[in-house]
Amino acid sequence: MEDARARKFDVVVIYMLSRLTRQGAAEALKIQKELASYGVALVSTQEPFINTSDDNPFGVAFFALIAGLAHQESKNKSKFIRDAFEALKAKGSHSSGPVPYGFEAEAVQVEKFTVRLLKPGETSDAEIGPGSTPADNVMHIIELAESGVKENAISVLMTDKRTKTPLGSLDDDAAKARIEAAQKRRKGGPNDAAKLEWSDKVVRRILRDPRLAGFAIGPVDPKTRNRTILRDEEGQPVRPHEGFIEPKRWYDLQALLDGRKRERNMDRAGTMTFLGSWGILRCGKCKSGMTVSNVSETYVCNLRRSVGDVEKHVLRIAMEDTNKVVAARLWAKAASLDPENDEDVAILAAAAERFAVRGTDPQAAEELAEQEAQLLHVQGSMRELYQDRTDGLYEGTTGRQAFKDTIQKYQRHEAACMARIDELKAAATTATRLPMDEWFADSDDDPLSPGSLWSRWSVEDKRSFLSLFVDEVIVNPNTTRAGTSWDRINGRVEIEWAKPKPAEDDEDNESVTA
């Protein structure tokens, strides 16, 4: 255009109009009008009817027509590409972007589409370090996180072992391109280009990736910046890939990272006690779970500062005597349950359901565990979504529609999970009964006597039996010095007996209708 303004030529020769512009007739005519003002004509070698020289009166009209058609063709091609991409995405194809760390992609024909499906990459027998593969490193990171090691500690361990980062695992050209792109997105620094320097952000991104469990990924959550799970129209997760771990294990890992799941049921010293540190023993003052003081052999709640209306406090109770009191009341209750008493019927129903679920066949138990984990995950996602709306992240017509579409998918998935959980529990309960006769068979009227079933059980077995009949054991403050140690502890211990899980109250849950 600068040369045209300088009148260095009389004619611009183009191969096709689409090589000049695809922005439509208006843009094409704007260019042609400016060229004409400088006395310059347009001629197309492949479209001879496009000729705007003075001796062709129809040239401009043809020019406008072809420009409009070229623009429409461009729009059609763009729509086709978008539609194809959406179709691939709906099938969970890894359609764009680099292959995730530790994975490899394989092209697979699904119906009329060729989709890229992911699977774990090559593994080796090498120790974690410079010689380990990305797939080795991913599994090592997962196992460390599951054992309770935090992201920053994992990054330090991986760096100390000189394990290659996602950047370090690429060839030089790919690594250079990735580094340059990353530095454009954020502030540069020495670690951006480091091939052995792990960060907690990199570790967290790996652990949070739904593709670890084979899920396809949806949009990035604008608040947490975590990748979300792609869901179909019914809200069910799309799972086309081969993951490193099963979905149940991934859901548990997310709960652990969120702080909603304890990674172990042991005390801080690494021991396992009957009541301490697994959530069933609660402080009567603040309702927190009580831990163990092995030095004084007590269960303890030590609230170091006031929280709301609850003042700081230290509440202790002798471990051995508390264990005996709870065990005695547990067995006495189990022996006296009356099928004619409504409260006892509720306890029996809850215990029977819990026992049935534990004793069901492995495949059904695995499905139940996964459905329950999915339910917790989708309910957590729903709470976050409601909070995001409260925070003003879904303003305007488009935002409200996006919120509505997403929450309806979540609600459909929640309903499907709950229905399936009810089916699995009902099937298990129908086929199973509580083995009361077996539990009391060798008790000799004292289920706690030496040689009894209770005395032979491990701590884990005792916990399992307790949790059939008990929801919580509450320890209240000591209010008297009178009586024996047994009497005082018996007076302080309050047991919340098991109750069947109540049905969801629709009025307590916010809903969205079409």
Secondary structure, DSSP 4 states (H G I P E B T S, - for coil): -HHHHTT--SEEEES-GGGT--S-HHHHHHHHHHHHHTT-EEEESS-TT-B-STT-TTHHHHHHHHHHHHHHHHHHHHHHHHHHHHHHHHTT---SSPPPTTEEEEEEEETTEEEEEEEE----SSPSSTTS-HHHHHHHHHHHHHTT--HHHHHHHHHHTT---TTTTS-HHHHHHHHHHHHHHS---GGGS-SS---HHHHHHHHH-GGGGTPPEEEEPTTT-PEEEPB-TTSPBP--SPPSS-HHHHHHHHHHHHT-S-S--S-TTS---SSTTSSSEEETTT-PBPEEETTTTEEEEEE-S-BTTBPPEEEEEEHHHHHHHHHHHHHHHHHH--TTSHHHHHHHHHHHHHHHHHHS-HHHHHHHHHHHHHHHHHHHHHHHHHHHHHTTTT-HHHHHHHHHHHHHHHHHHHHHHHHHHHHHHHHHHHT----HHHHHTT-TT-TTSTTSHHHHS-HHHHHHHHHHHEEEEEEPPP----S-HHHHHHHHEEEEE--PPPPP-GGGS-----
